[in-house]
Amino acid sequence: MNSKFTDPEYTPQALLEFYRTNESDGSTCSLLTPMIKAKMKGMLPGQVLEVRVDDPTAKEDIFSWSRMSGHKLLALFEDEPQYLRFYLRR
């Protein structure tokens, strides 16, 4: 996908940034997905959340979480090898 994401349909109404404070091994999913769920709870149906993370393992976690939660994953961008941006629709 193109990193110049300008489609107005995907304009985020909220932002969640989750950056690791240390280089511990393992997925951030145990912390990230509850944070996404809490952020989505305060949003209206149809609104878009932009999530920025610096853990490449979050990619598979977000695919699975969005499928299980019913929130649509609109787009995923790998800005650099370790930085990801996700756009999720509530």
C-alpha positions in Angstrom: 0.0 0.0 0.0 1.1 3.5 -0.6 2.4 5.4 2.5 0.8 8.6 1.2 -2.6 7.8 2.6 -4.9 10.6 1.7 -8.3 9.0 0.9 -10.8 11.1 2.9 -12.9 8.0 3.6 -10.1 6.9 5.9 -9.5 10.2 7.7 -9.0 9.3 11.4 -11.1 10.8 14.1 -8.8 9.5 16.8 -5.2 8.6 17.2 -3.5 6.0 19.4 0.3 5.8 19.6 2.0 2.9 21.3 5.8 2.8 21.4 7.8 0.4 23.4 9.9 1.9 26.1 12.4 -1.0 26.1 13.6 -3.7 23.7 11.9 -6.6 25.5 11.0 -9.6 23.4 7.5 -10.5 22.7 4.4 -9.0 21.2 2.8 -5.8 22.4 -0.6 -7.4 21.8 -1.3 -8.0 25.5 -1.2 -4.2 26.0 -2.0 -2.8 22.6 -5.3 -4.5 21.9 -6.9 -3.5 25.2 -5.8 0.1 24.5 -7.4 -0.1 21.1 -10.6 -1.5 22.5 -10.8 1.2 25.1 -10.2 3.9 22.5 -12.8 2.4 20.2 -15.4 2.4 23.0 -15.4 6.2 23.1 -15.9 6.5 19.3 -19.0 6.5 17.2 -19.8 3.7 14.7 -18.1 4.4 11.4 -15.4 6.5 12.9 -11.7 5.7 12.1 -8.9 5.2 14.6 -5.3 5.6 13.5 -2.9 3.4 15.5 0.9 3.9 15.4 3.2 1.3 16.8 6.9 0.4 16.7 6.6 -3.3 17.1 6.5 -5.3 13.8 4.8 -8.2 15.6 1.7 -6.0 16.0 0.9 -6.6 12.3 -0.4 -10.2 12.8 -2.0 -9.3 16.2 -4.0 -6.5 14.6 -5.2 -8.7 11.7 -6.5 -11.3 14.2 -7.9 -8.7 16.6 -9.9 -6.8 14.0 -11.3 -10.1 12.6 -12.4 -11.3 16.1 -13.7 -7.9 17.3 -15.6 -7.0 14.2 -13.8 -3.7 13.6 -12.7 -3.3 10.0 -9.0 -3.0 9.3 -9.0 -0.4 6.5 -5.3 0.0 5.8 -1.8 -0.9 7.1 1.4 1.0 6.3 4.9 0.1 7.1 6.6 3.5 7.3 9.9 1.9 8.2 10.7 -1.7 9.1 9.8 -1.2 12.7 7.0 1.5 12.4 3.5 0.5 11.5 0.3 2.5 11.0 -3.1 0.9 11.1 -6.5 2.5 10.2 -9.4 0.7 11.9 -13.1 1.5 11.5 -15.4 1.1 14.4 
